[in-house]
Amino acid sequence: MKDISSMLKKRIYIILFFILMVILSCQNRKDDDPHLKISGTVINFSDCKNMSAGNKEQSRWDTINCITWEYNSSTNILDMKHLNVFFNCYPGQITVEIHEENDTIFISEAEEMNAANCLCQYDLDMELTGVSRKIYQVELIEPYAWAWGMTNPICFEMDLITYPAGQQCW
């Protein structure tokens, strides 16, 4: 009787072990699913659109700064373009850090180096993956927003349910 009880306990432990492994395995697959976490990267950026070596040249700057977007619900990809964003005249590589917290997409734009004492406007193309069709708040940090009188972060709402393509200008 003791052997049967011991064997039964071992089988129960083995079954529980396998159930636990299946649960953990499913959890890991869920966490690895790229559609569940928003991330993004710079796809392309324009050449310097204009150059300013101080306030006397600012009249050549385009004063409209916009984010445009187009959302593809079948791929969960959001293409964004930041028009007339300021960076150093010689920024090296332009990058973004993108993540989501509580329905807010945080975008922080950065340059590799600031090797010159001048600013340029660029158009910056970004691709965000893992985006759901819903309403997001967007918080954008542009390194030189002060050049056109804005403070960081720049905040706006993006409604991908009603407007899968749109723009926000300021």
N, C-alpha and C positions, 0 to 999 in steps of 0.2 A: 504494500500500500504506500509505503514511504517512497519507493522508486517511482510510482505513478504520479504522486504528488510533486515530486522533484522534476520529473519530465514535463508535467503540465506547466509548472512555473517557468521552466526554461523556454517552452514554446510561447507562452504568454510574453515573456521578455523579448524573445526574438520577433514576435509579431509587433509588439510595441516599438521595438527598435526600427523595424522596417516602416512602420507608419510615420514615425518621427523623421526618418530619412526622406520619405516622400514629401512630407510637409515642408521640410527645409529645402529640398530640391525645388519645389514649386515656388517657394518664396524667393530663392536666388534667381530663378528664371524671371520672375516678375520684376525684381530689382534691376536685372540686366536688360530689360526691354527698353530700347532707345525711345520708344514713343511715350514713355512715362515720365521722362525727365527732359526739360527744355535745355538745350545747349545751342551754341551757335558759333559762327566764325565769319571773318571777312572773306568775301569771295573775290572782290576787286575794289580798287579805289582809283579815282581819276588822277591825272596830273594836276599840279597846282593851277587853279583857275585864274588867280590873280595874286599879286604879291604886295605886301605893305611893310615898309620899314619905318613905321611910326604913324601917328595920327593923320599926318598930311595926306596920306594915300588912301585913307579909308573910304573916300568917295567912290573908289573903284570896286568896293565890296558889294556883293549882292546882299541886300538886307533881309531877304526872305529865307528862312531856315525851315526845312520841312522833313518829315519822315513820311515816306509812302510805303504801302505794304500790299502784298498779294498773298492770300492764303490758299493752299491746296489741301482740302480735307481728305482726299484719298491717300496722300503721302504724309500728312501732318507736318508739312514744311511751310514755313512762313518766310517769304522773300521780303526783305526790307531794304530801303535805300534812304540814307541820310544825305540830304542835299545841302550844300554850302556849309558843311561842318568845317570848323577852324582847326588846323594843325600847324605846326612849325613848317617853315618853307622847305626844310630838309628833314622830314620825319623818320626816314628809314622805313621800316615795316610798320604799318598801321594794324592794330589788333583790337579785338573786343573781348571782354569777359561777359558772359551771359548766363544768368540762372533765374529760376523762379522760386518765389516764396509766397504762399497764400494768395494765388491769383495775381501776383505782381511780377512782371518781367523786369529784371534789373539788367541794364546794358551800360557797361563802362567802356568808353572808347579810350584808346591809348596810342601813343607813338613810341617807337623804339628809341629815338634820340631827338633832342632839341638842339641841333648844332648851329642854328642861326638865330639872329636877332630880328626875325620877321615872321609874319603869319601869312598863310595861304588858305583859301577855301578849296575844299575837295568834295567830291561826291563819293560816298562810301556804300558799297553793296554788301549786305549781310544775308546769311542764310541761317534760319533758326529751325532746328529739328525737334520733334517731340511735342509739338504745339497742338493743343486741343481746340476744338471749335467752341469758344466761349468768350466771355468778356474779360479782358485783362486791364489792369492798370500798368502803365509803362513808366519806369523811372530811368531816365537817360542821363548819364554823366558825360558831358563833352568837356575836354580839358581846357578849352579857351572860350567857354560860353560868355565870359565877361567881355570879350572883344565886341560883342554886339548887344551888351547890356543885360544879359540873362544871368541868373544864378543857378547853381547846380543843386539838386538834380532838376531836370526838366521833366515835368509829369503830365501825362495825358491818358485818356481812356481809349482802348482799342476794342471795338465790338466786332468780333469775327463771326458772330451769329448773323447779325443784320448786314454787316459790311465786310465781306471777306476780302475786298480790295478797297483801299481808301488812302487818305492822307491826313496829316496833322501838321499845320504850319503855325509859326509864331514869329 
